[in-house]
Amino acid sequence: MLAVSSPGALAASLVSPLAAQPASRDAGAVTVAGRGATTYVLISGIVGSVAGYDRLQARLLEHGHRVVVIDPYRLSMDSADVTFAALARRVDAVLERYGVDSARVVGHAHGGGVALRLAASAPRRVSALYLLEVGALPENRTKVFSASLRLAPLIASLPGGRGFVRRRFVAGLRENAGREEWLDAATQRAYTEPFLDQLRRVVSMAGRLARAREPEPVSAVVARIRVPVLVILGTAPHPSAPDAEEIDALAPLGPLLRVERLPGIGHFPHEEAPAEVATRLLPAGPS
């Protein structure tokens, strides 16, 4: 599944978070805010990092919940093993450090692949699972890492190159969004500037992602899921829409699985319609 149709899709995993309210931070890859009895763990995908969850985090905090946001890709930027299984272990270690158990866990896009492995391998951490614009991804790879991405550092070093790459990246975000009001100037900067500042590290990780092979088939992962799973999809046509096979792979969950579609929403439901997503995540959702 595509993350965005821009040559720099992995870039946003480097985004420095924009705080919804004062929160503790862990090397730019983790934020912890709120003191409620219920904890939500928001796991970012290849695009967005912790900053991409600011709008959804703010709504959950308004309802008095604790919110932990984790970017497993930033945590793994220089790691040799970048499989979903490895990223899930790193998320598990973060949750252990912060004393998080029985959380409502949300994963966007490739972050859903991490969340699924977390629920399967560390079940005490997860009481309910929410997958945004993703099903059961078999591998932690994406088609966006082509020759165009490998050339991005060179292009960015040329006169006007940085602006060219930035425009291409933002165009990819627009192409995959059903609504665009959220993509304001501040959000564009949050999604693009860290990528442009660390292109070579991004390209290096892209190569490792392309070679990564999961230690077990996704069917074995799904077979170990014991919590309710809600999949939230956008209906607006967009290149990054999950493949039908991803959704079908969750069918063995039977009555534990629900799929809901948001009209007019694209690949970023937590950005395009944070209030609607929050409504589905709050206790009226799966429990």
N, C-alpha and C positions, 0 to 999 in steps of 0.2 A: 504494500500500500504506500502511496506517495504521502509524504508529510506536507510539502507544498511544492508547487511546480516551479521553484526557483533554484538556481544552482547552489544557493547557500543555505539549504534547509536546516542542516545541523546547527547553523550559526546560533540560533536563538537559545540553544541550550546553555550558552555562555552568559545570558542576560543577567545583569545585576538587578536584584529585585527592587521594585518600587513599593515601598511599604504602604499597606492599607491603614495601619496604625502601628504604634511602637511594637516591635517584636524582637526576639533574640534571633541571631543569625549564625549560621555555621558555614564559614568559608564561601558565602554567596550561594550555596546550594540548598540551604535549609532555612526556613523561617518557622518560628513557633509563636503563636499569639493566642490570647484568650485564656480563660480559666474555667470554662464550663465542664460539667461532668462527662459530657459526650465529646469525644475527639474525632475530628475529621482529618484524614490524611489525604492530601492532594498530590498526586504524582504526575509530574510534567512529562510530556513526550519530547521528541527531538526538537520541536519548535515551541518556544514560549517561556521555558524555564519557570522559576518561581514567580516572575513578574506577570506571566500570563494568567495567573490565578488571582490577581489582586481583586478583580471585581467580584468574583465568586467568594473569595475569602471574606471580603467586607460584609457580604450578606449573611454569611454563617456567623460571623462575630456579632452582628446585630441581634442574632437570636440567642446569644449567650453561650456559644460553643467554643471549645478549644480547637484551633486549626494548626496543623503541621503541614507545611508545603515543602516538597522535596523534588529536586532535580537530579535524578539518578545519572543523567548523562554528564552533568558537570562534575558530580562526585567521581565519575569514571573516566574523566577526560584523558588521563595519562595511564590508564590501566590496560594491561595486556588482554584481559578477559572482559569482553563487552557483550556477552550473551545476556538474554533476559534473566537467566538463572543467576548469573553473577551480579547483575544490577539489583535483583530482588534481595540477594544476601546483604548488599550494602545498605539498602533501605531498611532491612530488618535490623541491622546493627545500629542505624540511626534511631529507630523506634525503641530499641533496647536502652540506648543512652538516655532517651527522654522519658522512659517509663510508660510507653504507650502499648496498651493491649485493648482488644475488642473495639477497634476503631472502625468507623465507616470510611472505607477507602475508595478514592476516586482516581481513575487513570484516564488521561487524554491521549488518544492516538497510540504511539508506541509506549507511552507510559502505562497504557492498559495492559500491554504485554508484561510489563514489570509487575503491575498490580495483581494480575492473574497468577503469576508464579509465587508472589508473596502469599496470597490466599491459600495456595496449594501446599507450599512448603513451610509456612509459619502460620498455621490456622488460628493460633491464639491471638494474633495481631488483628484479625479481621472479623467483624461482625456482619458486615454487608459490603457488597462490591458494586461500584458504579463505573461503567465503561462509557466514555464519551467518544463517539465517532470511531469506534473500534470494536472488533469482535475478539476472537481467539487467534492472535497472530502466531504463526508457527516459528518465525525467525526474527531476530532483531536486525533486519536489513531493510533498506529502502532503495527504490530505483533512482532517486534523485542524484546519487553520487556518481556522476558521469564525468566524461572528459571536461565538461564545462566547469565543474567544481574544481577539478585539479588545476585548471587554468586561472581560477579566481584570484589567487595571490599575485600572479603576474599582471592580470588585468588591473587589479586594484593599485598596483605600483605605478601604472602609467598615468600621465596627466589626464585628469578627469575620470580615471578608472574607478576610484572609490565611489564616486557619485553614480557611475554606470551600474556597478554591482548593487548598490543600495536600491536603485530604482527597480532593478530586476527582482530583487528580493521582495520589495513591497508589492510589486505587481503580482508575484506569486501568492502573497497573502490575500490580495483583493480577489484574485481568480478563484480562491477556495472559500471565500466568505459569502454567505447569503445576504448579510447586512454589513454595512461598512462604517456605521457611526462610531463604533468602538476604535477604529483604526485612525485615531487622531495623531497629531504630530509627536506627542510624548510617547505614545505607544509604538509608533514607527521607530523612534530612536531606541527605545528599549529592546526592540526585536532585532535591530540591525547593527548598532554601533559596536557591541561587544564582539560580534561576528567579524566585522571589518578589522577590529583591533587584533584578532588572534586567528587569522585565516589559516596559517600553517598548522597550528594545532588542530583546527577543525578538520582540515584535509587529512591529517594523519589519523584522526579517529575514524573518519569516514572509511579509510582503507581497512581498519580493523573491523568495523561493522560489516563491511562487505564480505569479510572472510569468516565471520563468527558463525559457529554451528551450535545449536542447542544440544544439551546432553540428553534430552528425552523428547519424544514427539508430543505435540500439543494435546493430542487425545489423552495421553497419560496425565497431563497437567489438569485438564478439565475433569477427569475422572476423580480427582482428589478434592474438588471444590465442594464444600458443604454449607455454604452461606447463600443467601438470596443475591441474585445478580440482576441489576437493571442496566440495560443498554440504551443509551440515548443517542439518536441519530438525527441529523439535519436532512430535510427533504430537498433543499435547494441543490440543483445539479452542481457538482464540483469534482475536480480531478482526484481529490484525496479521499473520496467516499470509500468506506470499507468494501472489500470484495464480499460477494454473497457467501463465499466459502468460509470467511471469518465468522459470520453470524451462524451459519449452519453448524460449525464446529462446536457451538455452545448448546446445540439441541439436546445432547445427553443430560443436561441439567434438569430437563423436564419442568416441573412446577416451580423450581427455584428461579427460572429465567423469565424475565419480562423484557420486552422491547418496546420503546416509545419513540415516536418521531415528532420532531418540532418543525412545523410548517415554516418555510422561508428561511430556515437556518442552514448554514454551511458547515465547514469543518471545525469551527471554533464556538460551539454552543455556550461554553462558559464565558466567552468574551461577547458574543453576539446577543445572548439572552440570559445573563447571569441570574436574574430574578426567577425566570422560568425553571432554570436548572436547580437553583437553590430550593424551590418549592418541592421538587422531586427528591432532593437529597435529605430534606428535613424529616423528622420522625414519621410523617404521614407516608413516606416511601417504604422500601423494604426494611424489615427489622427482624 
